[in-house]
Amino acid sequence: MADKIDMTPELTLDPSGGAAAQAPAAPEAPTLTLENSLTPADVAAAQAARDAQAVQLDESQLSEAERKMVDDFAQKIDITDSTVVLQYGAAAQKNIASFSENALNNVRTKDLGEVGEALSSLVVELKTFGQEEKSGIFGFFQKRKNEALALKASYDKAEVNVDKIAAILENHQVTLMKDIAMLDQMYDLNTKYYKELTMYILAGKKALNKARSETLEELRKKAAETGSQEDAQKYNDYANLCNRFEKKLHDLELTRMISIQMGPQTRLIQNNDTLMLEKIQSSLVNTIPLWKSQMVLALGLEHSRQATAAQSAVTNMTNQLLQKNAEMLKMGTIETAKEAERSVVDIETLQHTNQQLISTLDEVMQIQKDGAQKRKEAELELGRIEGELKQKLLELRG
């Protein structure tokens, strides 16, 4: 689709673009202008480019079987039946409305918030591991006691908390996987409803064209030949029925556009769930096992240190422990800091989602505006048609 012409009013503070020059001591006031720098030819060319890119609703989107179904269905449409006109395509519209409601209900705002809290709790638990026991461990050093017991106790406490968080994350993981599968089904259903609406519209347009080119034209000729007020009224009534049915088809086209938009919106929701699922998966298979393996390694190193403590001086043993703990603290701190700094959802993803939603809203607003304009133009044209008909009737009666 061609880029839209920017019709935003221009705000300028450039004195050369404002009113007449004033005294040097007083700066010119800002000038507000609604003029667009594009010429009418540029606007017309841009509009022509947009029209060339417009999607045409025709039977090329249908299979042979679907085309036959449309042809057969068009033969059954009776626009003189008010019930048919009122209920035409209503089932497909209802399906789209139900689909939209289900899509909104499946935005797991609350669940995703709980996932974020669980991940944050996991980061805090791993980052603060052993902080409360540091003074106790140093006290053991000073008292020449076995600090491995305190380290093991700290590990056991943290492990229990981490396991609880992991269980919560696993439950959310299952929920998200179900939601993603459900959204796939919803996407397929929306595609089906979109095709149904397309076929309703095509069949309706065929029936409407036939009604106007055959029945309406016959009524017009008869009214012109007989000059009867009754025949003229029949012609007018049938023309009104055609217009009502055309308005119904227009409503179906609006619903079809909603269905078109629901496709990418469903994928956006699904993409958010997938991103969170990947985050949970990374925590379960990478972060937690890595932390546990590092703490087991720390415990193993401590046991080895105890085995050689009898052959080393207290000072050398203390220095070695300080060096090892410093290395482990650095490793653990770096890994924890890296994980803590990672965002739950990338900012680029949020920007893309926001841009897509804004673009969607802009397109819907433009479509609604265009529809309103077309209806206004149709009303004017109907007024002219009615005037011409009255004039013609007067001529016939004269």
Secondary structure, DSSP 8 states (H G I E B T S, - for coil): ---------EEE--GGGSSS---TTS----EEE---SS-HHHHHHHHHHHHHH----SGGGS-HHHHHHHHHHHHH--TT-HHHHHHTTHHHHHHHHHHHHHHHHT--HHHHHHHHHHHHHHHHHHHTTTTTTHHHHHHHHHTT--THHHHHHHHHHHHHHHHHHHHHHHHHHHHHHHHHHHHHHHHHHHHHHHHHHHHHHHHHHHHHHHIIIIIIHHHHHHHHHH--HHHHHHHHHHHHHHHHHHHHHHHHHHHHHHHHHHHHHHHHHHHHHHHHHHHHHHIIIIIHHHHHHHHHHHHHHHHHHHHHHTTS-HHHHHHHHHHHHHHHHHHHHHHHHHHHHS-SS-HHHHHHHHHHHHHHHHHHHHHHHHHHHHHHHHHHHHHHHHHHHHHHHHHHH-
